């Protein structure tokens, strides 16, 4: 489970996932299509996911760890530095976690 949240300017932001975190879609969220494009429906609305974000989120099944997701993406995008991938994946998941789309 992620560490406790941070408060900045009166806004609570939740901590980034740890390498051993197992991200998954949050309760009430699900994949769907809108205008033949993949989207995630969540209680407050809908978010279109494409490109690398889609690749990341498709791997968030609650079974794989963040480290395993990064390793899979490193294989897929061979020229990318795994440290950079880890930073990008954690930032992406933290943003979705703050919107209550992803739990870890």
C-alpha positions in Angstrom: 0.0 0.0 0.0 1.3 3.5 -0.7 2.5 5.8 2.0 0.3 8.5 3.5 -0.7 11.5 1.5 0.8 15.0 1.4 -0.9 18.3 1.9 0.1 21.2 -0.3 -1.8 24.5 -0.5 -4.7 22.9 1.3 -5.0 20.1 -1.3 -4.3 16.5 -0.3 -2.3 14.5 -2.8 -1.7 10.8 -2.3 1.7 9.3 -2.4 3.2 7.7 -5.5 3.1 3.9 -5.8 5.9 1.8 -4.5 7.7 -0.7 -6.8 5.9 -3.5 -5.0 2.5 -1.9 -5.2 -0.1 -3.8 -7.3 -2.2 -1.2 -9.1 -5.7 -1.9 -10.4 -8.7 0.1 -11.5 -10.5 1.5 -8.5 -13.9 0.3 -7.4 -16.6 1.8 -9.7 -14.2 2.2 -12.6 -14.2 0.1 -15.8 -13.0 0.0 -19.4 -15.4 0.9 -22.1 -15.4 2.5 -25.6 -16.5 5.9 -26.7 -16.6 6.7 -30.4 -14.6 3.5 -31.0 -11.8 4.6 -28.6 -10.9 3.0 -25.3 -12.0 5.0 -22.2 -12.2 4.4 -18.5 -15.5 5.2 -16.9 -15.4 6.4 -13.3 -18.1 7.7 -11.0 -17.3 11.4 -11.9 -17.0 10.9 -15.6 -14.9 9.4 -18.3 -11.2 9.6 -19.3 -9.8 8.7 -22.7 -6.7 6.6 -22.4 -4.4 6.2 -25.4 -0.8 5.4 -26.3 1.6 4.7 -23.5 -1.0 5.5 -20.9 -3.2 2.7 -22.3 -0.2 0.3 -22.3 0.4 1.1 -18.6 -3.3 0.9 -17.5 -3.9 -2.4 -19.4 -1.2 -3.9 -17.2 -2.8 -2.7 -14.0 -4.6 -5.9 -13.0 -4.0 -6.0 -9.3 -1.7 -8.9 -9.8 1.4 -7.3 -11.4 3.6 -5.1 -9.3 4.7 -1.7 -10.5 8.2 -3.2 -11.0 6.7 -5.9 -13.2 4.8 -3.4 -15.2 8.0 -1.4 -15.8 9.9 -4.5 -16.9 7.1 -5.3 -19.4 7.2 -1.8 -20.8 11.0 -1.8 -20.9 10.8 -5.0 -23.1 8.1 -3.3 -25.3 10.0 0.0 -25.7 13.5 -1.5 -25.8 15.5 1.8 -26.1 13.9 3.4 -23.1 15.8 3.6 -19.8 14.0 1.6 -17.1 14.6 4.3 -14.5 12.8 6.8 -16.7 10.0 4.3 -17.3 9.6 3.8 -13.5 9.4 7.6 -13.0 6.8 8.0 -15.8 4.7 5.0 -14.7 4.7 6.2 -11.1 3.7 9.8 -12.1 0.9 8.5 -14.3 -0.4 6.1 -11.7 -0.2 8.8 -9.0 -2.2 11.2 -11.2 -4.9 8.5 -11.7 -4.9 7.6 -8.0 -5.5 11.3 -7.1 -8.6 11.1 -9.4 -9.6 7.9 -7.7 -9.3 5.9 -11.0 -6.5 3.6 -9.8 -5.8 2.0 -6.4 -2.6 0.5 -5.3 
